[in-house]
Amino acid sequence: VSGHRTGDNPARWRGHLSEALAAPAQAKKVEHHAALPYAELPAFLSALQGQIGIGAHALRFAILTATRTGEVIGARWDEFDLEENVWTIPVERMKAGKEHRVPLSSAALEILSAMRNFATGSGDGFVFPGAKNGSPLSNMAMLATLKRMGRTDITAHGFRSTFRDWAGQETHHPREVIEHALAHQLKSKTEAAYARGDLLRKRRALMDEWATYAA
């Protein structure tokens, strides 16, 4: 303000804030995916069970495992240990660039059992195969399932938010367990230091509760 400050304006953009902050035009927008309120999930999954096709199976599996749609459609049989009931997603398929182990609930295992009927060829094929031999399910298949159900108001990815809201508001599981279940990088260095493992045992209890709630 004229008469009250001399020298450079500390709030100026050029040569000052431009060195510390991203330009307004370059700032990354946070993308929010339309999510189903968790109170509506049991009824939604009941309706989803009435849908036929691999896309419907894949969507149920994505919901029950709280994983990303790309991780589900790219899943191969050799990633699954059905003795330990664990799905290990390799590093090259993970957004965070880190291998992720997913504990499988009984409900998730039932879907895998059903998908065995579609398995062809070698044991490392896609769990959710596409129409073309040797290809994965289309990334539009889950969206198509939602459209058939008349649910154009939500997205497949949004069910991760549904899971997070439910876990945070309806359970006593620690935040770091919930974030690990979503394969999120812990932002707090303190949390990361205390959670050097992947908390698989604790996450198994969380995912079993999720499957029970969703049923």
Backbone bond lengths (Angstrom), bond angles and torsions (degrees), N, CA, C in turn:
res aa  C-N    CA-C-N  psi(-1)  N-CA   C-N-CA  omega(-1)  CA-C   N-CA-C  phi
1 V - - - 1.464 - - 1.503 107.85 -
2 S 1.304 117.05 134.28 1.450 121.99 -177.03 1.517 110.46 -56.82
3 G 1.343 115.32 129.99 1.444 120.87 177.89 1.504 114.38 91.22
4 H 1.323 118.95 -7.77 1.464 121.32 -176.83 1.524 113.04 -117.85
5 R 1.337 119.73 -14.62 1.455 121.10 -179.30 1.511 109.30 -144.79
6 T 1.310 114.90 141.33 1.451 120.44 175.18 1.509 108.32 -117.29
7 G 1.320 117.32 157.84 1.458 121.26 179.33 1.511 111.60 86.04
8 D 1.340 114.51 -164.65 1.459 119.98 -174.95 1.524 112.15 -70.54
9 N 1.322 114.74 150.29 1.462 121.73 175.25 1.528 108.58 -81.37
10 P 1.350 118.69 116.59 1.477 120.09 -177.28 1.523 113.29 -66.29
11 A 1.323 117.34 -14.54 1.464 120.27 -179.15 1.520 112.48 -96.51
12 R 1.357 116.09 4.01 1.461 117.66 -178.31 1.523 109.46 -67.40
13 W 1.351 116.22 152.06 1.467 120.63 -178.88 1.515 112.20 -81.54
14 R 1.328 117.17 -58.87 1.461 121.57 -173.18 1.531 111.05 -64.58
15 G 1.318 115.21 126.41 1.449 121.63 176.21 1.514 114.52 75.86
16 H 1.326 118.28 3.10 1.466 119.34 -179.19 1.531 109.54 -134.87
17 L 1.338 116.90 -81.71 1.460 119.04 177.89 1.516 112.11 -65.83
18 S 1.342 116.58 -26.35 1.463 119.36 179.89 1.515 111.96 -64.64
19 E 1.346 116.34 -21.33 1.460 119.79 179.41 1.528 111.32 -82.11
20 A 1.335 116.26 -21.94 1.466 119.66 -174.75 1.521 114.13 -107.11
21 L 1.337 116.99 -24.79 1.456 120.67 -175.30 1.514 111.50 -122.51
22 A 1.322 115.30 155.89 1.460 119.67 174.51 1.516 108.96 -69.99
23 A 1.325 116.20 147.09 1.452 120.27 177.36 1.522 109.10 -61.17
24 P 1.350 117.83 145.77 1.462 119.92 -178.78 1.516 113.26 -51.58
25 A 1.333 117.21 -39.13 1.467 120.43 -178.38 1.518 111.88 -72.04
26 Q 1.370 116.09 -20.05 1.456 119.91 -176.94 1.520 112.66 -100.19
27 A 1.326 117.39 -8.24 1.458 120.33 -177.35 1.522 109.78 -61.23
28 K 1.331 116.54 131.73 1.459 121.56 -176.92 1.522 110.47 -75.85
29 K 1.301 116.04 127.48 1.448 120.72 178.10 1.522 109.61 -82.22
30 V 1.332 115.63 138.91 1.456 120.49 176.64 1.522 108.31 -79.85
31 E 1.330 116.31 124.45 1.462 120.69 -178.19 1.520 110.03 -93.76
32 H 1.311 116.47 122.36 1.452 121.39 179.18 1.527 109.16 -103.16
33 H 1.315 115.92 127.66 1.459 120.88 179.64 1.525 109.08 -94.92
34 A 1.326 116.05 133.08 1.461 120.70 -179.04 1.523 109.78 -58.89
35 A 1.332 116.26 123.61 1.462 120.82 -173.24 1.523 111.57 -118.79
36 L 1.320 115.22 151.33 1.456 122.23 176.62 1.526 108.94 -83.05
37 P 1.330 119.91 131.88 1.466 120.71 173.59 1.528 109.43 -58.25
38 Y 1.325 117.07 137.30 1.464 118.22 -172.56 1.529 112.83 -64.62
39 A 1.317 118.04 -23.76 1.466 119.92 178.14 1.527 111.71 -64.19
40 E 1.332 116.46 -22.72 1.464 121.07 -178.94 1.529 112.94 -92.74
41 L 1.334 116.94 -3.72 1.466 119.47 -173.47 1.526 114.16 -63.88
42 P 1.342 120.36 -46.70 1.469 118.63 -178.89 1.527 112.84 -55.94
43 A 1.326 116.99 -43.43 1.470 120.28 179.23 1.522 110.86 -66.86
44 F 1.340 116.39 -37.67 1.465 119.51 179.27 1.526 110.80 -64.34
45 L 1.331 117.16 -46.14 1.466 119.77 -178.91 1.525 111.41 -65.97
46 S 1.313 116.91 -32.37 1.464 119.82 176.12 1.526 109.98 -63.16
47 A 1.332 116.05 -41.54 1.466 120.22 177.48 1.522 110.95 -68.85
48 L 1.330 116.42 -36.57 1.463 120.93 -179.18 1.523 111.23 -64.89
49 Q 1.325 117.12 -33.61 1.462 120.29 179.13 1.526 111.64 -64.30
50 G 1.315 116.55 -20.50 1.453 120.05 177.39 1.514 113.45 -82.30
51 Q 1.347 116.64 -6.23 1.459 121.24 178.17 1.527 109.83 -86.49
52 I 1.316 116.51 144.64 1.460 120.40 178.28 1.524 109.58 -107.40
53 G 1.323 115.66 161.43 1.455 120.28 176.72 1.516 113.13 108.46
54 I 1.323 115.24 159.39 1.458 121.65 -177.70 1.522 111.13 -66.22
55 G 1.324 117.26 -34.30 1.458 120.17 179.04 1.516 112.33 -59.41
56 A 1.335 116.62 -39.24 1.464 120.99 178.58 1.524 110.75 -67.66
57 H 1.338 117.46 -41.20 1.467 121.10 176.58 1.530 110.28 -61.71
58 A 1.321 116.41 -43.74 1.464 120.97 -178.47 1.522 111.05 -64.30
59 L 1.324 116.98 -40.35 1.462 120.22 179.53 1.519 110.87 -64.97
60 R 1.324 117.42 -43.72 1.472 120.26 177.19 1.516 110.88 -60.60
61 F 1.331 116.18 -41.52 1.459 120.13 -179.27 1.528 110.34 -65.29
62 A 1.326 117.24 -41.60 1.466 121.20 178.65 1.524 110.76 -61.57
63 I 1.319 116.46 -41.11 1.467 120.53 179.84 1.521 110.85 -65.66
64 L 1.327 117.02 -47.49 1.467 121.33 -175.81 1.522 113.09 -68.74
65 T 1.329 117.10 -25.45 1.469 120.42 179.97 1.525 112.41 -100.96
66 A 1.334 117.52 -6.88 1.473 123.17 -178.95 1.525 111.46 55.74
67 T 1.320 116.10 35.28 1.461 120.81 -179.76 1.523 110.58 -102.59
68 R 1.327 115.22 168.56 1.460 121.23 -179.82 1.530 109.67 -76.93
69 T 1.317 115.59 152.34 1.464 119.72 -177.64 1.524 111.80 -60.54
70 G 1.326 117.41 -39.26 1.458 120.65 179.59 1.515 112.48 -64.27
71 E 1.335 116.55 -33.78 1.460 120.72 178.27 1.524 110.62 -68.42
72 V 1.319 116.01 -34.87 1.468 120.62 -179.32 1.523 111.38 -73.40
73 I 1.328 117.88 -49.74 1.467 118.47 -176.05 1.524 111.78 -69.40
74 G 1.329 117.49 -20.66 1.459 120.14 177.41 1.515 113.96 -92.01
75 A 1.336 117.29 0.72 1.467 121.33 -176.58 1.527 111.55 -64.31
76 R 1.332 115.54 136.00 1.468 122.25 176.89 1.521 109.40 -117.57
77 W 1.322 114.93 153.60 1.463 119.79 -175.75 1.520 112.77 -60.75
78 D 1.323 117.71 -32.03 1.463 118.35 -177.31 1.528 113.04 -75.36
79 E 1.331 117.57 -0.86 1.462 121.24 175.24 1.532 111.60 -86.74
80 F 1.333 116.52 -7.31 1.462 120.87 -173.40 1.523 111.96 -106.08
81 D 1.332 115.13 132.69 1.455 122.40 171.26 1.528 105.81 -107.58
82 L 1.316 116.10 99.42 1.458 120.31 -174.57 1.522 112.71 -84.82
83 E 1.333 116.64 0.62 1.461 120.06 170.56 1.524 109.96 -87.21
84 E 1.335 115.29 -38.60 1.465 120.56 178.26 1.526 112.23 -94.68
85 N 1.331 116.20 -6.25 1.470 121.84 -178.72 1.530 111.81 57.01
86 V 1.326 114.21 53.45 1.462 121.45 -179.21 1.525 109.28 -135.09
87 W 1.295 115.42 137.00 1.470 123.20 173.60 1.523 107.69 -108.43
88 T 1.321 117.00 120.01 1.461 121.35 179.76 1.521 109.31 -105.84
89 I 1.324 116.13 111.13 1.464 121.64 179.71 1.524 107.67 -88.78
90 P 1.327 118.28 120.49 1.468 120.55 -175.96 1.523 112.84 -66.38
91 V 1.309 114.48 156.92 1.463 122.00 -174.27 1.517 112.84 -55.39
92 E 1.342 117.09 -37.49 1.467 119.71 -175.42 1.525 112.74 -69.29
93 R 1.314 117.42 -13.10 1.464 119.83 179.13 1.525 112.85 -106.26
94 M 1.328 116.65 4.41 1.455 120.29 -177.66 1.523 111.70 -102.15
95 K 1.323 116.00 136.48 1.463 122.08 -179.91 1.521 111.36 -59.60
96 A 1.329 117.09 -38.19 1.460 121.38 -177.94 1.523 112.64 -82.24
97 G 1.339 117.63 -3.16 1.455 120.29 179.80 1.512 113.27 69.13
98 K 1.336 116.52 31.20 1.459 121.65 -178.95 1.525 108.97 -141.07
99 E 1.329 116.81 133.91 1.464 120.99 178.49 1.528 110.52 -53.63
100 H 1.322 115.95 141.31 1.467 120.31 -176.71 1.518 110.14 -130.90
101 R 1.329 116.51 124.41 1.460 121.75 176.68 1.525 109.21 -97.98
102 V 1.322 115.19 132.41 1.464 121.19 -177.86 1.526 109.07 -116.95
103 P 1.336 118.57 116.68 1.468 120.11 175.56 1.522 109.69 -72.06
104 L 1.318 116.68 136.89 1.465 121.25 -174.07 1.524 111.43 -104.13
105 S 1.317 115.94 123.77 1.460 121.71 176.24 1.527 109.49 -75.76
106 S 1.315 116.04 168.61 1.467 120.05 177.84 1.524 111.30 -59.98
107 A 1.334 116.46 -37.21 1.465 120.33 179.89 1.524 111.39 -65.96
108 A 1.331 116.71 -38.85 1.466 120.28 177.73 1.524 110.55 -67.43
109 L 1.329 116.58 -38.24 1.462 120.72 179.00 1.528 111.56 -65.85
110 E 1.318 117.20 -32.71 1.466 120.46 177.21 1.524 111.24 -63.54
111 I 1.329 116.23 -36.60 1.466 119.81 177.92 1.522 109.99 -66.82
112 L 1.326 117.14 -42.23 1.465 120.28 178.05 1.525 110.52 -61.62
113 S 1.315 116.13 -39.33 1.467 119.84 178.49 1.528 110.58 -62.15
114 A 1.324 116.33 -41.07 1.467 120.37 178.31 1.521 111.33 -65.98
115 M 1.337 116.89 -35.57 1.459 120.75 -177.92 1.518 112.38 -73.16
116 R 1.319 117.86 -15.57 1.468 120.38 176.58 1.528 110.59 -60.80
117 N 1.317 116.58 -26.31 1.466 120.49 179.57 1.522 112.03 -68.05
118 F 1.342 116.27 -20.18 1.459 120.61 -179.33 1.527 112.09 -99.08
119 A 1.341 116.53 -6.64 1.464 120.51 -175.46 1.520 110.58 -69.37
120 T 1.333 114.82 135.46 1.468 120.72 177.29 1.514 109.30 -136.13
121 G 1.313 116.23 159.16 1.460 120.54 174.05 1.513 112.65 70.16
122 S 1.339 116.31 -144.24 1.461 122.30 -174.96 1.521 110.80 -72.48
123 G 1.317 115.03 165.94 1.456 120.89 -177.24 1.502 114.92 -74.39
124 D 1.347 118.15 -1.50 1.462 119.25 -179.59 1.525 111.72 -105.75
125 G 1.337 117.38 16.60 1.461 120.67 -178.86 1.515 112.47 -70.54
126 F 1.328 115.49 175.68 1.457 120.87 -179.13 1.526 110.72 -71.28
127 V 1.315 115.93 136.51 1.461 121.09 177.63 1.525 110.38 -66.74
128 F 1.331 115.48 -39.23 1.463 121.60 179.52 1.529 107.85 -115.35
129 P 1.339 116.78 82.82 1.466 120.79 -173.50 1.522 113.05 -72.20
130 G 1.334 114.37 153.67 1.453 120.70 177.32 1.514 111.64 -89.17
131 A 1.325 115.54 -178.42 1.464 120.73 -178.98 1.523 111.56 -66.96
132 K 1.331 116.36 -33.75 1.456 121.01 179.41 1.516 109.61 -85.67
133 N 1.320 117.06 131.79 1.455 121.89 -177.49 1.527 111.38 -55.40
134 G 1.343 116.35 128.57 1.455 121.43 177.92 1.513 114.69 84.38
135 S 1.318 117.35 4.34 1.466 120.64 -179.20 1.527 110.19 -111.02
136 P 1.339 117.36 155.20 1.460 119.79 177.80 1.522 111.33 -79.73
137 L 1.287 115.64 169.43 1.454 122.12 175.82 1.530 109.90 -58.71
138 S 1.320 117.12 144.05 1.461 121.31 177.29 1.524 110.30 -62.00
139 N 1.331 115.65 143.81 1.461 118.48 178.89 1.528 112.42 -71.71
140 M 1.327 117.23 -2.40 1.465 121.65 176.70 1.527 112.19 -98.62
141 A 1.327 117.01 -4.70 1.467 120.33 -173.40 1.527 112.85 -65.12
142 M 1.321 116.99 -40.29 1.466 119.41 179.89 1.521 110.56 -68.66
143 L 1.328 115.83 -39.64 1.467 120.00 177.30 1.523 110.58 -62.30
144 A 1.336 116.09 -39.65 1.466 120.62 178.30 1.526 110.81 -62.78
145 T 1.332 116.40 -37.66 1.465 120.38 177.49 1.521 110.69 -62.94
146 L 1.335 116.08 -44.69 1.465 120.34 178.44 1.527 111.13 -61.46
147 K 1.329 116.32 -39.66 1.467 119.85 179.24 1.522 111.20 -64.59
148 R 1.339 116.77 -40.59 1.471 119.88 178.04 1.526 111.33 -61.81
149 M 1.321 115.40 -29.85 1.462 120.75 179.82 1.528 111.81 -84.49
150 G 1.323 115.93 -2.06 1.455 119.82 -178.59 1.511 113.54 75.82
151 R 1.360 117.02 21.04 1.460 120.97 -177.45 1.526 110.92 -109.15
152 T 1.320 114.95 63.74 1.467 119.63 176.81 1.523 111.37 -78.69
153 D 1.339 116.70 -1.59 1.463 121.44 -179.58 1.519 112.88 -85.57
154 I 1.327 118.16 -6.85 1.465 120.96 -178.59 1.523 110.29 -131.51
155 T 1.334 116.03 165.95 1.463 121.57 178.61 1.525 109.36 -122.97
156 A 1.315 115.72 159.49 1.465 120.08 178.06 1.523 110.57 -63.27
157 H 1.328 117.04 -41.28 1.466 120.36 -179.20 1.523 111.37 -64.94
158 G 1.328 116.73 -27.40 1.455 120.52 -178.05 1.514 114.32 -63.55
159 F 1.329 117.72 -18.31 1.461 119.65 179.35 1.528 112.12 -68.16
160 R 1.318 117.71 -18.79 1.466 119.91 173.33 1.530 109.75 -67.51
161 S 1.328 116.39 -36.24 1.467 120.56 175.34 1.522 110.61 -69.65
162 T 1.333 115.93 -37.03 1.467 120.27 176.16 1.523 109.88 -58.95
163 F 1.333 115.75 -46.76 1.465 121.09 178.46 1.523 111.05 -61.18
164 R 1.316 116.75 -45.73 1.461 120.79 -177.71 1.527 111.09 -63.20
165 D 1.325 117.04 -43.00 1.466 120.67 178.96 1.523 110.81 -62.48
166 W 1.342 115.75 -45.07 1.466 119.80 179.25 1.526 111.01 -61.99
167 A 1.318 117.04 -49.04 1.466 121.11 -176.82 1.522 111.50 -62.82
168 G 1.336 116.13 -39.14 1.457 119.76 -178.43 1.516 113.52 -73.50
169 Q 1.327 117.00 -31.71 1.461 120.31 -173.83 1.525 114.35 -101.52
170 E 1.327 116.71 -23.37 1.462 119.27 -172.76 1.526 114.41 -115.96
171 T 1.321 118.20 -2.91 1.465 120.54 179.76 1.521 110.01 -127.58
172 H 1.314 114.81 170.47 1.465 120.47 178.20 1.527 111.60 -107.02
173 H 1.314 116.97 15.86 1.460 119.79 179.77 1.526 109.99 -70.22
174 P 1.338 117.30 138.25 1.467 120.66 -179.80 1.524 112.06 -61.18
175 R 1.314 114.99 153.52 1.461 120.78 -178.29 1.525 111.48 -57.50
176 E 1.348 117.43 -40.04 1.460 118.66 -176.59 1.529 111.89 -66.13
177 V 1.333 117.71 -29.50 1.465 121.05 176.52 1.529 109.70 -68.61
178 I 1.326 115.80 -43.20 1.467 120.72 178.80 1.523 110.73 -63.46
179 E 1.336 116.68 -43.86 1.462 120.40 -179.37 1.529 111.12 -66.18
180 H 1.329 117.12 -37.19 1.465 119.89 175.88 1.526 110.72 -64.21
181 A 1.323 116.97 -38.04 1.462 120.35 179.39 1.522 111.12 -61.63
182 L 1.328 116.33 -30.94 1.462 121.82 179.13 1.525 112.28 -90.73
183 A 1.338 116.39 2.22 1.473 121.98 -178.07 1.523 111.15 57.65
184 H 1.338 115.45 38.08 1.458 120.31 175.87 1.519 109.79 -91.23
185 Q 1.319 115.92 144.80 1.445 120.90 173.54 1.520 108.29 -74.86
186 L 1.335 117.60 131.10 1.453 120.66 178.71 1.523 109.30 -72.80
187 K 1.328 116.40 124.32 1.457 120.53 -177.28 1.519 112.04 -75.72
188 S 1.325 116.17 -31.89 1.454 120.31 -179.39 1.524 110.35 -79.39
189 K 1.321 117.31 125.46 1.464 121.10 178.44 1.524 110.64 -64.02
190 T 1.333 116.48 -32.35 1.462 120.26 179.01 1.520 110.44 -65.93
191 E 1.339 116.89 -45.70 1.466 121.22 177.60 1.517 110.70 -61.47
192 A 1.322 116.08 -44.02 1.461 120.52 -178.86 1.520 111.11 -62.47
193 A 1.339 117.02 -36.95 1.462 121.33 -178.99 1.524 111.20 -67.10
194 Y 1.327 116.64 -34.82 1.459 120.77 -179.29 1.520 112.75 -84.25
195 A 1.304 116.96 -10.82 1.471 120.70 -176.24 1.519 110.65 -125.28
196 R 1.317 116.43 57.72 1.466 120.21 -178.10 1.523 111.40 -72.47
197 G 1.328 117.90 -27.69 1.453 120.75 175.22 1.517 110.02 -82.75
198 D 1.330 116.43 -173.96 1.467 118.05 -179.55 1.526 112.89 -103.62
199 L 1.349 116.93 8.38 1.467 121.87 172.58 1.530 112.35 55.31
200 L 1.321 116.57 37.02 1.464 120.66 -173.76 1.523 112.56 -59.28
201 R 1.322 117.17 -44.54 1.469 119.81 -177.41 1.532 110.61 -62.12
202 K 1.307 116.61 -44.13 1.466 120.19 179.98 1.526 110.96 -69.07
203 R 1.315 116.43 -35.60 1.464 119.66 178.63 1.528 111.25 -69.52
204 R 1.319 116.68 -30.61 1.467 119.21 178.01 1.528 110.05 -62.51
205 A 1.318 116.53 -42.84 1.467 120.00 178.04 1.526 110.49 -62.34
206 L 1.337 116.54 -40.51 1.464 121.25 178.96 1.527 111.24 -63.11
207 M 1.327 116.90 -46.56 1.466 119.93 -177.13 1.532 112.02 -69.83
208 D 1.332 116.78 -31.35 1.467 119.38 175.02 1.530 110.40 -65.87
209 E 1.332 116.37 -40.18 1.467 120.41 177.36 1.528 110.71 -64.22
210 W 1.328 115.67 -40.42 1.466 121.17 179.49 1.529 110.46 -61.21
211 A 1.313 116.58 -45.61 1.465 120.69 -179.61 1.526 111.16 -64.70
212 T 1.334 116.00 -39.21 1.466 120.14 178.49 1.523 110.60 -65.25
213 Y 1.334 116.43 -42.26 1.466 120.30 179.05 1.527 110.99 -63.94
214 A 1.324 115.56 -41.84 1.465 120.46 -174.61 1.521 112.87 -72.19
215 A 1.327 116.61 -23.18 1.477 120.61 -175.61 1.529 111.68 -64.93
